Amino acid sequence: MEIVNIKIKELRESLNLSQEEFGKSIGLSKSGISNIEKGIRKVRDNYIELICTKYNISKEWLTTGDKHAKEAHLFESFVSYLKSLEYTYDCQIDEILDSYEQEEYDGSGNVIGHSTVIEDATYISTLSKDGITATFTQEEFETLQNRSKESIEGMILLQYHKNKKEPPSAVTENGSGESNENTNK
């Protein structure tokens, strides 16, 4: 069985979707998803691309299982979202936790110098908009990212419950369930 088969099952379960629901979302049957998860069926590239796009996950994570790839993709998506809101984003190294020296070579294979490769570090993030600048430690930025996600999910859940109480056909422009004619009398 390939890693992609395992990751598809992991993704589906993390989304709390049945095999049938997940399959329907990407144009496969329940048995197709079952066969993928059991490793009986190979996953075609077009399905990998579709899953990554539909569920906003990185292809690297889905195909290699690299945990950091998924985290990096989520981080990059959040920064892109902030930029779409017209924030400028800057990130700088705060503290290097782990690094090593690596030789650099020219085209002929001769050593021409050394560089430091940073394996692990903490970062400082800066967001700016309309003359206001805020600086975040790595932990604070992760909290911002998590709270933004929680806020959006909370608003969606509130709207879901609102929709269940009042059928969409009963909601009008003023949100009361009455037509505008009745409210203007």
KETI-901418 format. One record per residue (C-alpha): z, x, y; residue in three letters. Coordinates in steps of 0.2 Angstrom, whole numbers, padded with zeros to 4 digits, always signed. Example, Ala and Ser with C-alpha at 12.3 -4.5 7.8 and 13.67 -1.06 7.14 Angstrom:
REM residues 2
+0039+0062-0022ALA/+0036+0068-0005SER/
//
This chain:
REM residues 185
+0000+0000+0000MET/-0004+0006+0017GLU/+0008+0007+0032ILE/-0002-0006+0041VAL/+0001-0019+0028ASN/+0020-0016+0029ILE/+0019-0017+0048LYS/+0010-0033+0048ILE/+0024-0041+0037LYS/+0037-0033+0048GLU/+0028-0040+0064LEU/+0026-0057+0057ARG/+0044-0058+0052GLU/+0050-0052+0068SER/+0041-0066+0077LEU/+0048-0079+0065ASN/+0031-0085+0059LEU/+0027-0091+0042SER/+0012-0083+0033GLN/+0002-0098+0037GLU/+0006-0098+0056GLU/+0003-0080+0057PHE/-0014-0081+0048GLY/-0019-0096+0058LYS/-0016-0086+0074SER/-0029-0073+0069ILE/-0041-0083+0058GLY/-0034-0080+0041LEU/-0027-0091+0027SER/-0009-0090+0021LYS/-0016-0082+0005SER/-0025-0069+0015GLY/-0009-0064+0024ILE/+0000-0064+0008SER/-0013-0053+0000ASN/-0012-0041+0015ILE/+0007-0040+0014GLU/+0007-0037-0004LYS/-0006-0023-0002GLY/-0019-0032-0012ILE/-0030-0034+0003ARG/-0036-0020+0015LYS/-0034-0024+0034VAL/-0051-0023+0043ARG/-0052-0015+0060ASP/-0057-0031+0069ASN/-0040-0039+0063TYR/-0030-0024+0068ILE/-0038-0025+0085GLU/-0035-0044+0086LEU/-0017-0042+0081ILE/-0013-0028+0093CYS/-0021-0039+0107THR/-0014-0055+0103LYS/+0004-0049+0100TYR/+0004-0035+0113ASN/+0008-0020+0101ILE/+0001-0003+0100SER/-0012+0001+0087LYS/-0003+0017+0084GLU/+0013+0008+0079TRP/+0003-0005+0068LEU/-0006+0009+0059THR/+0006+0023+0058THR/+0023+0015+0059GLY/+0028+0027+0073ASP/+0043+0019+0081LYS/+0040+0028+0098HIS/+0023+0022+0099ALA/+0029+0004+0100LYS/+0042+0008+0112GLU/+0030+0018+0123ALA/+0017+0003+0122HIS/+0031-0009+0128LEU/+0036+0003+0142PHE/+0018+0005+0148GLU/+0015-0014+0147SER/+0031-0017+0158PHE/+0025-0003+0171VAL/+0008-0011+0171SER/+0016-0028+0175TYR/+0027-0021+0189LEU/+0011-0013+0196LYS/+0002-0030+0195SER/+0016-0036+0207LEU/+0011-0022+0219GLU/+0026-0011+0215TYR/+0022+0008+0215THR/+0030+0017+0201TYR/+0035+0035+0199ASP/+0044+0044+0185CYS/+0052+0061+0185GLN/+0062+0071+0172ILE/+0081+0070+0176ASP/+0087+0081+0162GLU/+0079+0090+0148ILE/+0088+0087+0131LEU/+0077+0097+0119ASP/+0062+0109+0122SER/+0054+0124+0114TYR/+0042+0137+0120GLU/+0024+0137+0114GLN/+0010+0150+0115GLU/-0006+0146+0124GLU/-0022+0152+0118TYR/-0039+0155+0126ASP/-0056+0150+0118GLY/-0056+0166+0108SER/-0039+0164+0100GLY/-0030+0176+0112ASN/-0012+0172+0118VAL/-0014+0170+0137ILE/+0004+0163+0141GLY/+0018+0152+0136HIS/+0022+0134+0140SER/+0038+0123+0138THR/+0036+0108+0127VAL/+0048+0095+0131ILE/+0054+0086+0115GLU/+0067+0074+0123ASP/+0073+0071+0141ALA/+0080+0058+0152THR/+0070+0051+0166TYR/+0073+0044+0184ILE/+0061+0030+0188SER/+0057+0024+0206THR/+0050+0008+0211LEU/+0044+0004+0229SER/+0037-0011+0238LYS/+0036-0017+0256ASP/+0046-0002+0262GLY/+0060-0004+0249ILE/+0063+0009+0236THR/+0075+0008+0222ALA/+0079+0022+0210THR/+0084+0019+0192PHE/+0092+0030+0178THR/+0083+0028+0161GLN/+0097+0017+0155GLU/+0096+0006+0171GLU/+0077+0005+0170PHE/+0079-0001+0152GLU/+0091-0014+0157THR/+0079-0020+0171LEU/+0065-0021+0157GLN/+0077-0031+0145ASN/+0083-0043+0158ARG/+0066-0046+0164SER/+0061-0051+0146LYS/+0076-0061+0144GLU/+0073-0070+0161SER/+0055-0074+0156ILE/+0060-0080+0138GLU/+0074-0091+0146GLY/+0062-0099+0158MET/+0050-0103+0144ILE/+0064-0110+0133LEU/+0070-0121+0148LEU/+0052-0127+0150GLN/+0050-0130+0131TYR/+0066-0141+0132HIS/+0060-0150+0147LYS/+0043-0154+0139ASN/+0052-0161+0123LYS/+0063-0173+0134LYS/+0048-0179+0144GLU/+0031-0181+0136PRO/+0018-0171+0147PRO/+0008-0188+0150SER/+0024-0195+0159ALA/+0025-0180+0171VAL/+0017-0183+0187THR/+0014-0173+0203GLU/+0031-0176+0210ASN/+0039-0172+0193GLY/+0049-0188+0192SER/+0038-0198+0179GLY/+0034-0211+0193GLU/+0017-0212+0201SER/+0016-0206+0219ASN/+0012-0225+0224GLU/+0029-0230+0218ASN/+0039-0216+0227THR/+0030-0219+0243ASN/+0036-0237+0244LYS/
//
